[in-house]
């Protein structure tokens, strides 16, 4: 065969090959895994697919550079069976998808940022633990279901207390 007859066939073959390869490739990040609340012992890392936890906690997905009209911070300290539990950096932050929740952490010192769209939004401690991917309700923290205690600035508080400006929240439980 002459070279002129191969050109159309070679062009068709290359289009089919490249098209087949591209059809098998995914553009963008993979779909996030479902949000599952952990019940085992710490340490509890920040969830890998934060958007699933943002959705489960009932927050809107916000761009990473969003700071809201009046951002504020507070601290949260967690103790389980008398031992401190480190609050991880990156809670409520999905760097892969460039999204964050109104409640999130940047460091491991327990500082929590609240950067809501409006001052009327009142995120809660329960939402914070959902972002973290840790089971939390009126009786239990993970699988520790004895002596759950919450304080805000040293005073007893409800388990689902709101996260307020400049407060210090402590959560403790026993297995």
C-alpha positions as a Python dict, from the first residue, in 0.01 Angstrom:
ca = {
    (1, 'X'): (0, 0, 0),
    (2, 'X'): (101, 349, -58),
    (3, 'X'): (155, 595, 228),
    (4, 'X'): (-152, 799, 128),
    (5, 'X'): (-387, 508, 202),
    (6, 'X'): (-250, 456, 557),
    (7, 'X'): (-296, 814, 668),
    (8, 'X'): (-677, 801, 708),
    (9, 'X'): (-660, 463, 882),
    (10, 'X'): (-378, 577, 1111),
    (11, 'X'): (-566, 898, 1195),
    (12, 'X'): (-881, 703, 1283),
    (13, 'X'): (-685, 457, 1496),
    (14, 'X'): (-511, 736, 1689),
    (15, 'X'): (-842, 914, 1754),
    (16, 'X'): (-994, 591, 1886),
    (17, 'X'): (-690, 518, 2102),
    (18, 'X'): (-668, 868, 2253),
    (19, 'X'): (-1046, 884, 2300),
    (20, 'X'): (-1045, 548, 2478),
    (21, 'X'): (-764, 652, 2708),
    (22, 'X'): (-931, 984, 2793),
    (23, 'X'): (-1267, 819, 2853),
    (24, 'X'): (-1101, 606, 3124),
    (25, 'X'): (-945, 911, 3293),
    (26, 'X'): (-1136, 1115, 3543),
    (27, 'X'): (-1110, 1491, 3528),
    (28, 'X'): (-1096, 1651, 3872),
    (29, 'X'): (-1100, 1488, 4216),
    (30, 'X'): (-1271, 1157, 4274),
    (31, 'X'): (-1614, 1155, 4432),
    (32, 'X'): (-1578, 1190, 4810),
    (33, 'X'): (-1627, 889, 5033),
    (34, 'X'): (-1936, 883, 5252),
    (35, 'X'): (-1904, 1049, 5592),
    (36, 'X'): (-1878, 787, 5866),
    (37, 'X'): (-1864, 875, 6233),
    (38, 'X'): (-1587, 695, 6419),
    (39, 'X'): (-1641, 527, 6754),
    (40, 'X'): (-1295, 384, 6822),
    (41, 'X'): (-1021, 522, 7042),
    (42, 'X'): (-820, 832, 6942),
    (43, 'X'): (-614, 962, 6778),
    (44, 'X'): (-874, 1090, 6533),
    (45, 'X'): (-722, 1252, 6227),
    (46, 'X'): (-905, 1508, 6017),
    (47, 'X'): (-1124, 1327, 5762),
    (48, 'X'): (-965, 1292, 5419),
    (49, 'X'): (-1280, 1381, 5223),
    (50, 'X'): (-1388, 1683, 5425),
    (51, 'X'): (-1674, 1778, 5190),
    (52, 'X'): (-1870, 1468, 5296),
    (53, 'X'): (-1839, 1576, 5659),
    (54, 'X'): (-1918, 1939, 5575),
    (55, 'X'): (-2240, 1820, 5412),
    (56, 'X'): (-2324, 1577, 5696),
    (57, 'X'): (-2275, 1853, 5956),
    (58, 'X'): (-2520, 2074, 5767),
    (59, 'X'): (-2274, 2340, 5661),
    (60, 'X'): (-2255, 2510, 5326),
    (61, 'X'): (-1937, 2447, 5126),
    (62, 'X'): (-1743, 2773, 5113),
    (63, 'X'): (-1430, 2868, 4914),
    (64, 'X'): (-1102, 2836, 5103),
    (65, 'X'): (-1045, 3212, 5100),
    (66, 'X'): (-1387, 3291, 5253),
    (67, 'X'): (-1374, 3463, 5592),
    (68, 'X'): (-1732, 3584, 5650),
    (69, 'X'): (-1852, 3922, 5775),
    (70, 'X'): (-1732, 3877, 6135),
    (71, 'X'): (-1498, 3581, 6181),
    (72, 'X'): (-1401, 3471, 6530),
    (73, 'X'): (-1221, 3193, 6709),
    (74, 'X'): (-1258, 2982, 7021),
    (75, 'X'): (-1070, 2691, 7173),
    (76, 'X'): (-1187, 2336, 7221),
    (77, 'X'): (-1010, 2090, 7453),
    (78, 'X'): (-1107, 1722, 7450),
    (79, 'X'): (-1022, 1466, 7718),
    (80, 'X'): (-1101, 1096, 7699),
    (81, 'X'): (-1040, 870, 7999),
    (82, 'X'): (-836, 1147, 8158),
    (83, 'X'): (-600, 1183, 7859),
    (84, 'X'): (-596, 1484, 7626),
    (85, 'X'): (-702, 1426, 7265),
    (86, 'X'): (-536, 1644, 7004),
    (87, 'X'): (-774, 1840, 6783),
    (88, 'X'): (-619, 1802, 6437),
    (89, 'X'): (-542, 2074, 6187),
    (90, 'X'): (-756, 2075, 5875),
    (91, 'X'): (-1095, 1990, 6024),
    (92, 'X'): (-1365, 2122, 5792),
    (93, 'X'): (-1109, 2194, 5518),
    (94, 'X'): (-1099, 2010, 5186),
    (95, 'X'): (-785, 2133, 5012),
    (96, 'X'): (-832, 1900, 4714),
    (97, 'X'): (-1165, 2060, 4629),
    (98, 'X'): (-1068, 2407, 4764),
    (99, 'X'): (-1368, 2419, 4998),
    (100, 'X'): (-1419, 2466, 5371),
    (101, 'X'): (-1693, 2473, 5631),
    (102, 'X'): (-1776, 2786, 5828),
    (103, 'X'): (-1618, 2600, 6125),
    (104, 'X'): (-1264, 2473, 6073),
    (105, 'X'): (-915, 2438, 6221),
    (106, 'X'): (-574, 2535, 6088),
    (107, 'X'): (-355, 2415, 6376),
    (108, 'X'): (-342, 2137, 6636),
    (109, 'X'): (-371, 2364, 6941),
    (110, 'X'): (-751, 2345, 6969),
    (111, 'X'): (-813, 2684, 6810),
    (112, 'X'): (-1132, 2667, 6603),
    (113, 'X'): (-1229, 2931, 6349),
    (114, 'X'): (-1589, 3028, 6280),
    (115, 'X'): (-1625, 3217, 5954),
    (116, 'X'): (-1998, 3202, 5885),
    (117, 'X'): (-2179, 3386, 5606),
    (118, 'X'): (-2401, 3568, 5853),
    (119, 'X'): (-2383, 3658, 6222),
    (120, 'X'): (-2715, 3474, 6265),
    (121, 'X'): (-2550, 3136, 6204),
    (122, 'X'): (-2487, 2955, 6533),
    (123, 'X'): (-2270, 2647, 6475),
    (124, 'X'): (-2276, 2390, 6754),
    (125, 'X'): (-2040, 2151, 6926),
    (126, 'X'): (-2227, 1858, 6770),
    (127, 'X'): (-2158, 1999, 6423),
    (128, 'X'): (-1792, 2035, 6515),
    (129, 'X'): (-1764, 1665, 6607),
    (130, 'X'): (-1948, 1568, 6287),
    (131, 'X'): (-1688, 1765, 6088),
    (132, 'X'): (-1424, 1571, 6280),
    (133, 'X'): (-1596, 1244, 6193),
    (134, 'X'): (-1638, 1140, 6558),
    (135, 'X'): (-1961, 1009, 6708),
    (136, 'X'): (-2095, 1263, 6957),
    (137, 'X'): (-2435, 1288, 7122),
    (138, 'X'): (-2591, 1369, 7460),
    (139, 'X'): (-2438, 1053, 7614),
    (140, 'X'): (-2127, 955, 7416),
    (141, 'X'): (-1802, 1077, 7267),
    (142, 'X'): (-1696, 803, 7025),
    (143, 'X'): (-1748, 484, 7230),
    (144, 'X'): (-1695, 659, 7567),
    (145, 'X'): (-2048, 674, 7708),
    (146, 'X'): (-1988, 752, 8074),
    (147, 'X'): (-1960, 1087, 8246),
    (148, 'X'): (-1985, 1306, 7934),
    (149, 'X'): (-1920, 1660, 8054),
    (150, 'X'): (-1913, 1987, 7862),
    (151, 'X'): (-1805, 2322, 7998),
    (152, 'X'): (-1783, 2666, 7842),
    (153, 'X'): (-1547, 2903, 8018),
    (154, 'X'): (-1547, 2669, 8319),
    (155, 'X'): (-1926, 2654, 8356),
    (156, 'X'): (-2141, 2347, 8279),
    (157, 'X'): (-2297, 2361, 7933),
    (158, 'X'): (-2534, 2147, 7725),
    (159, 'X'): (-2376, 1880, 7506),
    (160, 'X'): (-2483, 2067, 7190),
    (161, 'X'): (-2370, 2409, 7306),
    (162, 'X'): (-2320, 2683, 7047),
    (163, 'X'): (-1963, 2774, 6954),
    (164, 'X'): (-1933, 3132, 7077),
    (165, 'X'): (-1670, 3400, 7024),
    (166, 'X'): (-1354, 3376, 7239),
    (167, 'X'): (-1493, 3092, 7452),
    (168, 'X'): (-1303, 2794, 7589),
    (169, 'X'): (-1500, 2471, 7547),
    (170, 'X'): (-1398, 2149, 7721),
    (171, 'X'): (-1541, 1807, 7648),
    (172, 'X'): (-1456, 1504, 7859),
    (173, 'X'): (-1587, 1149, 7875),
    (174, 'X'): (-1501, 811, 8025),
    (175, 'X'): (-1516, 468, 7862),
}
